[in-house]
Amino acid sequence: MNLDKLKTAEQNFLLRYPGGFQDPEMVAIGKKHKMDKMIAFAEASFAEDQFSNGDELSEKFIKMVTASSMVSVFEKPRTRDFVRSLNSNDRDHLTNSLYEMLYLDEEKGFNGLLDVLSMGKLAKWTLMTVVPAYLRPQKDVFVKPTTAKGILKTLEVDDIVYRPRPYYEFYKVYRDFINEIKTHVDPSLAPSNAAFSGFLMMTQEG
């Protein structure tokens, strides 16, 4: 891990945006992502006491995916159509896995959600991580492949191995990595892990 590169990126970013993500230009950019609205929706929809109705939860999952600016426009209709095509057992598997991932055994839930999405050839990092990223924006991470690979390459991280197919060990270790390195920069660069990842993405080489 090249801490010097991180500190140089921080310095350059703050020279351009002195207020970090509270800088007027960054605030304007942030409004396009509707982060506050998405967080509020996640907190209301995926609170622990909201998982009694699998059909409702599956629709909320669709809404979360389709409303997110971080998910590819190509993945949104595919996810909607796939989830709505599931029978009741598979829909319950989807929502039970989400509950497990968020509130019980994270690894078991992660792998269960992966199994369901794989049925529709939608085993994508973005779909696996979108709900926790909005529900717990200071703890969890949204894994966008190009961003994650770019961050690891730019900061010269060799011991965290990205793979196109989601796997829990990467999610856990990459999340720990993001939460650790954000402690080395000004708090204005990390109002959420998604914003902090955006800062890192904007400062990637090339």
N, C-alpha and C positions, 0 to 999 in steps of 0.2 A: 504493500500500500504506500503510495507516494503522497505523504502529507503535505509536502511543499507545493505540489500541484493543486491540492485542495485550497491551500491558503492563498495561492496566487489567483486562483479562480474567484475566491471570495473577495479579494482586494479589487480585482477588475470589475466584478459585478457591482460592488458597492460604489465604485467610482462612477459607474454609469447610472445606477439606481441607488442613490444615497439612502433612501428609506427602506431598502430591501423590497420585500413584497408589499410594503405600505407606501412605496413610492407611487406617485400618481399614475405614471405610465404602466407600472405593474398592476395597479388596482384596476385600470381599464382593461388590461389583458385578462385579469382574473375574473372579471364579470362575465366574460364569454363562457367560462367554465362552470359558472353557477355553483361554486363549491359549497357555499353556505346552505343553499337550497337542497343540494344533493345529500349533504350530511344530515340535515333535518329529516329528509325523507327516509334515509337509512335508519336513523334512530327511531323514527315512528314505526317503520314497517318491519324492522328486523330485531326489535327488542325481544327479550327472552319470552315475554308473555304473548307474543304475536304469532306463535307457530302452531296454533290448534287447527287451522284450516289450510290444508295442503294446496287446494285449488287457488285460494286467495294469495298464498305465499308465492306460488309459481308465477302468478300474474304480476306480483310486486317485483319478483326477480326480473321478469321481462321488462318491466317499466324502468328498473334501475339500469339495466343494460342499454336500453334504447335511449334513455335520457342522458347517459354519460357521454361527455365530450372526449373521454379518454379511450373509449372503445371504438374500434374501426367501424365505419359506416357499413362495410360489407358483412360484418359479423352480426349486426343488429337484426336484420330480417331473418337471417338463418336461425338465430337463437330463438326469436319469437315463434317461428314456424315449428321448430323442433320441440320446444317445451310444450306448445299447445297440442302437438301430435302425440304426446306421451299418454299412456294409459294411467289409470289412477294409482296403480302400484308403483310405476316408475316415477310418477309425479311426487308421490310420497317419499320415494327414495331420494329424490332431488332435495326436497325441503327438509327431510330428516338429516340428510348429510350436511346441509347448511347449518342446521341447529347444532349438530355434533361438532362441526368445525368451529363454530362461534362460541359455544358454551360448555362443551364437555371434553371430548378427546379430539383435539385439533387435527392430529395426523389421520385418525380414522375418518373424520368428516371430510378432510381434504381428499383422501383416496376414494371415498364414496361419491363425492361430487364429480371427481375425475371419471369414475366409471360411468356415471349417467351421461355426462357430456360427451364421452367417447362414443357412446351409442349413436350420436348424431354427427360424429366426426368434428366435434367442437371442443376438443381437449386443448383449449387455448389458455395461455397464462392470463390474458386480460379477463376472460370470463371467470376464471378460478379465483381471481383476487379482487374483483371490483366491489363486491359487497363489504368485505372487511376493511378495504381501503377507505370507504366512506363512513362506515360505522365506527371505526376507531382510527381516525386520521392521524393521531399522534403516535400510534403504536404500529399499526399494520401498513403494509406497502402494496402499491399497485405495481404489478410486474408487466411492463411493456417491453417486449423483446429487444427492440432496437435501442431503447433507453438503457435497459439493464446491461446489455452487452457493451454499450458505449461507455457507461460509467465504470465498469470493471476494467475495460481496456485503458481508458484515460488515466485512471488512478493506479494502474499497474497492479491490479489484484489478481494473483495467480492461483490462489487456493480456494476460490469459489467457482465452481464449474457450472456454467449455464448449459442447459439442453432445451431444444425446442419443445419436447413433451414435458409438461409440468411434473415435477416431483417434489415431495414435501421437504426433503433435506435442503434443497436449494432455497425454497421459500423461507424456511426457518433461518438459515445462515445469512441469506441476503438481507432479510429483515433486521437481524441483529447488527449486520454491517452498517446498514443505513442509519439505524438508531444510534450506533456508536459514533460514526463520523460526523453526524450533525451536531454533536456536542462540541466539536472543534471549530464551529463557525458561529458568526453572529446570529442570535435568535431570530432576527428579522428575515433570515433566509430560510427558516424552517417553521412557518406557521402550521404546516402539516407535512407529513412525509411525501405527499404528492407534490406539494409546492417545492420542497427541498429537492426532490428528484427532477423537477422542472428546472431548477437552478443548475443542477449538475448537467442536465441535458443541454442547456443553453451554453455551457462553458466547455463542452466537449471539443476536442481538437478536430480540425477539418470541418 
